């Protein structure tokens, strides 16, 4: 029997969207939805972002512009194709397009009616953010511009503190993703990494559940991304009924941006050091204290080079009494639901 749909199924590609429902998209609310995935390297934020981008947008025919190459293929068997009025099965493919960061940050009309996926947004947009700080980016209302483009945005970052504040403030959902192999239970059971991931979802706007995390102070119950061969089998909640969607993501391939790989390789230690300050609640630190903490002399790196990188990472500085320079560490933290009390680091 032919499956009934609201729109005519014109090709085998159209079948996929009716077989694999979206995860977060609410069609009646429009496309301008912003989702940020947060997690350490290896915690599954890239594959998670790719799955969301694919299920919620790409399989519905929306173009995807990304700094990470995403390709996916699905085999539509003859029986399934027959349900939609076709005589035979077929293999269908989806692929992202290369993202131009400067067109993105100037909200080029070419990027209308689609979805952006920026992997490691804190790294990928860093140099563009600095070079455009006095141009369009400086005065941009990201929410308004995305609404004009009628486009969605999915991004990843090692931590929410490194996300540009204007993007962070209009993010509709944050997803904290963790590899379950690195949990106490996973380590005790000797689970293999890169197989199972846990998502903790923070609804920052009311678009997902009708309530905001800022009001409830509670994230949603965790959902899980399962499997090595079938990376992307997702447990989720719909009307309080647990359902499992099997997504054949062994046919999903993605390739990281060279800029992201190079920056992470060179400056990964710096992100870890700043996160350690953040986790201690330190929001202000004098430059000479910071250089000692970062061991710049021992690393053979100039303070000028580190300072330039800190600027690209969104770490601001100001001149204080005595002509000293003080760096500001963002204390934004989802897990605490509130901003940490400020602490200042001094030389002992």
C-alpha positions as CSV (number, residue, x, y, z in Angstrom):
1,X,0.0,0.0,0.0
2,X,1.3,3.4,-0.9
3,X,2.4,5.6,2.0
4,X,0.4,8.8,2.3
5,X,2.4,12.0,2.5
6,X,1.4,15.7,2.5
7,X,3.7,16.3,-0.5
8,X,4.2,14.4,-3.7
9,X,7.2,12.1,-3.6
10,X,9.0,12.9,-6.9
11,X,12.2,10.8,-6.5
12,X,13.8,8.1,-4.4
13,X,15.7,10.9,-2.5
14,X,12.4,12.2,-1.2
15,X,11.6,8.8,0.5
16,X,14.4,9.2,3.1
17,X,12.8,12.1,4.9
18,X,9.6,10.1,5.5
19,X,11.5,7.0,6.7
20,X,13.8,9.0,9.1
21,X,12.0,11.6,11.2
22,X,13.8,14.8,12.3
23,X,15.3,15.0,15.8
24,X,14.7,18.6,16.8
25,X,13.2,20.5,13.8
26,X,9.8,22.0,14.3
27,X,8.6,22.9,10.8
28,X,5.8,25.2,11.9
29,X,8.4,27.4,13.8
30,X,10.5,28.1,10.7
31,X,14.0,26.9,9.8
32,X,16.1,29.5,11.9
33,X,17.0,27.0,14.6
34,X,20.5,27.1,16.3
35,X,22.0,24.0,17.9
36,X,25.4,23.9,19.6
37,X,27.1,20.6,20.5
38,X,29.7,20.8,23.3
39,X,32.3,18.1,24.1
40,X,36.0,17.2,24.3
41,X,37.7,15.7,21.3
42,X,36.5,12.1,20.8
43,X,33.2,12.7,22.6
44,X,31.2,12.5,19.4
45,X,30.2,16.1,18.8
46,X,31.2,16.1,15.2
47,X,29.3,12.9,14.3
48,X,26.4,14.1,16.4
49,X,26.3,17.4,14.6
50,X,26.5,15.7,11.2
51,X,23.6,13.4,12.1
52,X,21.4,16.3,13.2
53,X,22.3,18.3,10.1
54,X,21.5,15.3,7.9
55,X,18.2,14.2,9.6
56,X,16.7,17.6,10.2
57,X,17.8,19.4,7.0
58,X,19.8,17.6,4.3
59,X,17.4,14.7,3.7
60,X,14.6,17.2,3.3
61,X,16.4,18.8,0.4
62,X,17.9,21.8,2.3
63,X,21.4,22.7,1.2
64,X,24.1,22.3,3.8
65,X,27.2,24.6,3.9
66,X,29.9,23.2,6.1
67,X,33.6,23.5,6.9
68,X,33.5,19.7,7.3
69,X,32.8,17.6,4.3
70,X,29.7,15.5,4.9
71,X,28.5,12.8,2.6
72,X,25.8,10.2,3.2
73,X,24.2,7.4,1.1
74,X,21.0,5.4,1.7
75,X,19.9,2.2,-0.1
76,X,16.1,2.3,-0.8
77,X,15.0,-1.3,-1.2
78,X,12.4,-2.2,-3.8
79,X,9.7,-3.0,-1.2
80,X,10.1,0.4,0.5
81,X,10.2,2.2,-2.8
82,X,7.0,0.4,-3.8
83,X,5.2,1.9,-0.8
84,X,5.8,5.3,-2.4
85,X,4.7,4.2,-6.0
86,X,8.1,3.4,-7.5
87,X,8.8,0.1,-9.4
88,X,12.4,-0.4,-8.1
89,X,14.8,0.5,-5.4
90,X,17.8,2.8,-5.7
91,X,20.8,4.3,-3.8
92,X,20.5,8.0,-3.0
93,X,23.2,10.4,-1.8
94,X,23.5,13.6,0.0
95,X,26.5,15.9,0.3
96,X,27.4,19.2,2.0
97,X,28.8,22.2,0.2
98,X,32.0,24.1,1.2
99,X,31.3,26.9,3.6
100,X,32.8,30.4,3.1
101,X,33.2,31.9,6.5
102,X,33.3,35.5,5.3
103,X,30.1,35.0,3.3
104,X,28.6,33.4,6.4
105,X,29.6,36.3,8.7
106,X,28.3,38.9,6.2
107,X,25.1,36.9,5.8
108,X,25.3,36.6,2.1
109,X,21.9,36.0,0.5
110,X,23.5,32.9,-1.3
111,X,23.2,31.2,2.1
112,X,19.4,31.3,2.3
113,X,16.9,28.5,3.0
114,X,19.5,26.0,4.2
115,X,21.7,24.9,7.2
116,X,25.2,25.8,8.3
117,X,27.3,23.2,10.1
118,X,30.5,24.6,11.6
119,X,32.7,22.1,13.3
120,X,34.8,23.6,16.1
121,X,33.2,27.0,15.6
122,X,35.6,28.5,18.1
123,X,38.6,27.6,15.9
124,X,37.1,27.9,12.5
125,X,35.7,31.5,12.9
126,X,38.5,32.8,15.1
127,X,40.6,34.6,12.5
128,X,37.5,35.9,10.7
129,X,36.0,37.2,13.9
130,X,39.2,39.1,14.7
131,X,39.7,40.6,11.1
132,X,36.0,41.6,10.9
133,X,35.6,42.9,14.5
134,X,35.1,46.5,13.2
135,X,33.0,45.6,10.2
136,X,29.7,43.8,9.8
137,X,30.4,41.3,12.6
138,X,30.8,43.9,15.2
139,X,27.3,45.2,14.8
140,X,25.6,42.1,13.6
141,X,22.3,40.8,15.1
142,X,22.9,37.2,14.4
143,X,19.3,36.1,15.3
144,X,17.8,38.7,13.0
145,X,20.1,38.0,10.1
146,X,19.5,34.2,10.3
147,X,15.7,34.9,10.3
148,X,16.2,36.9,7.1
149,X,18.2,34.1,5.5
150,X,15.6,31.5,6.8
151,X,18.6,29.3,7.6
152,X,19.5,27.0,10.5
153,X,22.9,26.7,12.3
154,X,24.4,23.6,13.9
155,X,27.9,24.0,15.4
156,X,30.3,22.3,17.7
157,X,32.8,23.6,20.3
158,X,35.1,22.1,23.0
159,X,33.2,24.2,25.6
160,X,30.5,26.8,25.7
161,X,32.8,29.4,27.1
162,X,34.6,29.6,23.7
163,X,31.5,30.3,21.7
164,X,31.1,33.9,20.6
165,X,28.7,35.4,23.1
166,X,26.2,36.8,20.5
167,X,26.0,33.3,19.0
168,X,25.8,31.7,22.4
169,X,23.0,34.0,23.5
170,X,20.7,33.0,20.6
171,X,21.4,29.3,20.6
172,X,18.2,27.4,21.0
173,X,19.6,24.1,22.2
174,X,23.0,23.1,23.7
175,X,23.9,19.4,23.6
176,X,26.6,18.2,26.0
177,X,28.0,15.0,24.4
178,X,30.2,12.5,26.2
179,X,31.7,9.1,25.2
180,X,30.3,6.6,27.7
181,X,33.5,4.6,27.6
182,X,35.1,7.3,29.6
183,X,32.5,7.3,32.3
184,X,33.3,5.5,35.6
185,X,30.9,2.7,34.6
186,X,32.4,2.5,31.1
187,X,36.0,2.3,32.4
188,X,34.9,-0.4,34.9
189,X,33.4,-2.4,32.1
190,X,36.3,-1.8,29.7
191,X,34.0,-0.3,27.0
192,X,35.7,0.6,23.7
193,X,35.8,4.4,23.0
194,X,34.1,5.9,20.0
195,X,31.1,3.6,20.1
196,X,28.4,5.0,22.5
197,X,27.7,8.6,23.3
198,X,25.4,10.3,25.8
199,X,23.6,13.5,25.0
200,X,22.5,15.9,27.8
201,X,20.2,18.5,26.2
202,X,19.8,22.1,27.4
203,X,16.8,23.9,25.9
204,X,17.9,27.5,25.9
205,X,14.9,28.8,24.2
206,X,11.3,27.6,24.3
207,X,11.4,26.2,20.8
208,X,12.0,22.6,21.8
209,X,9.8,22.0,24.9
210,X,8.0,25.2,25.6
211,X,10.3,25.8,28.6
212,X,13.8,27.3,29.0
213,X,16.7,25.8,30.9
214,X,17.2,29.3,32.5
215,X,13.8,28.8,34.2
216,X,13.7,25.1,35.0
217,X,17.5,24.8,35.9
218,X,17.2,21.2,34.7
219,X,18.4,19.7,31.4
220,X,16.3,17.0,29.7
221,X,16.8,13.3,30.4
222,X,19.9,12.0,28.5
223,X,19.5,10.4,25.1
224,X,22.1,8.1,23.5
225,X,23.9,7.7,20.2
226,X,24.7,4.0,19.8
227,X,26.8,1.6,17.8
228,X,30.0,1.4,15.8
229,X,28.6,-0.2,12.6
230,X,25.3,1.7,13.0
231,X,26.7,5.0,14.4
232,X,23.6,7.0,14.9
233,X,21.0,4.8,16.4
234,X,19.3,7.4,18.6
235,X,17.1,7.0,21.6
236,X,14.9,10.0,22.1
237,X,11.8,11.0,23.8
238,X,8.5,12.0,22.1
239,X,5.4,12.6,24.1
240,X,7.0,10.8,27.0
241,X,7.2,7.6,24.8
242,X,10.7,6.3,24.2
243,X,11.4,5.6,20.6
244,X,14.6,4.4,18.8
245,X,15.5,5.6,15.4
246,X,18.0,3.5,13.4
247,X,20.1,5.7,11.2
248,X,22.5,3.8,8.9
249,X,25.4,6.1,9.5
250,X,28.0,3.6,8.5
251,X,27.2,5.3,5.1
252,X,28.0,8.8,6.6
253,X,31.5,10.1,6.0
254,X,33.0,13.4,7.2
255,X,36.3,15.0,6.8
256,X,37.6,17.7,9.2
257,X,38.8,21.1,8.1
258,X,42.6,21.4,7.8
259,X,42.5,24.7,9.7
260,X,40.7,23.0,12.6
261,X,43.1,20.0,12.6
262,X,46.2,22.3,12.5
263,X,44.9,24.7,15.2
264,X,43.9,22.0,17.5
265,X,47.2,20.3,17.1
266,X,49.2,23.5,17.9
267,X,46.9,25.1,20.5
268,X,45.0,22.2,22.1
269,X,47.1,22.6,25.3
270,X,46.0,26.3,25.6
271,X,42.3,25.4,25.5
272,X,42.9,22.9,28.2
273,X,44.8,25.4,30.4
274,X,42.0,28.0,30.0
275,X,39.4,25.4,30.8
276,X,41.2,24.6,34.0
277,X,41.1,28.3,35.0
278,X,37.4,28.4,34.1
279,X,36.7,25.3,36.2
280,X,38.4,26.9,39.2
281,X,36.2,30.0,38.8
282,X,39.0,32.3,37.9
283,X,37.7,35.1,35.7
284,X,40.6,37.6,35.9
285,X,44.3,36.9,35.6
286,X,47.2,39.3,35.2
287,X,49.4,38.8,32.2
288,X,52.6,37.9,34.1
289,X,50.6,35.4,36.2
290,X,49.1,33.9,33.0
291,X,52.5,33.6,31.2
292,X,53.9,31.8,34.3
293,X,50.8,29.5,34.5
294,X,51.0,28.7,30.8
295,X,54.8,28.1,31.0
296,X,55.4,30.0,27.8
297,X,59.2,30.2,28.4
298,X,59.4,26.5,28.9
299,X,57.4,25.9,25.7
300,X,59.6,28.2,23.7
301,X,56.6,30.4,22.6
302,X,56.6,34.2,22.7
303,X,54.0,35.9,24.8
304,X,53.0,38.0,21.7
305,X,52.1,34.8,19.8
306,X,50.1,33.4,22.7
307,X,48.4,36.8,23.2
308,X,47.4,36.8,19.5
309,X,45.9,33.3,19.9
310,X,44.1,34.3,23.1
311,X,42.4,37.1,21.1
312,X,41.3,34.7,18.4
313,X,39.9,32.5,21.1
314,X,37.7,35.3,22.4
315,X,39.8,36.0,25.5
316,X,39.7,39.7,26.1
317,X,42.2,41.9,28.0
318,X,42.3,45.4,29.6
319,X,44.8,47.7,31.2
320,X,44.5,48.0,35.0
321,X,46.2,49.9,37.8
322,X,49.9,50.2,37.5
323,X,49.8,49.7,33.7
324,X,49.4,46.0,34.1
325,X,47.4,43.9,31.6
326,X,44.6,41.7,32.9
327,X,43.0,38.9,30.9
328,X,39.3,38.1,31.2
329,X,38.2,34.4,31.3
330,X,34.6,33.7,30.4
331,X,32.8,31.9,33.3
332,X,29.7,30.8,31.3
333,X,29.0,27.3,32.3
334,X,25.9,25.2,31.4
335,X,26.4,22.6,34.0
336,X,26.2,25.1,36.8
337,X,23.2,26.9,35.4
338,X,24.6,30.2,36.8
339,X,27.8,32.2,36.2
340,X,30.5,31.4,38.7
341,X,31.6,33.9,41.3
342,X,34.6,35.8,40.1
343,X,38.0,34.9,41.5
344,X,41.3,36.7,40.7
345,X,44.6,34.9,40.4
346,X,47.7,36.5,42.0
347,X,51.3,35.5,42.1
348,X,52.0,33.6,45.3
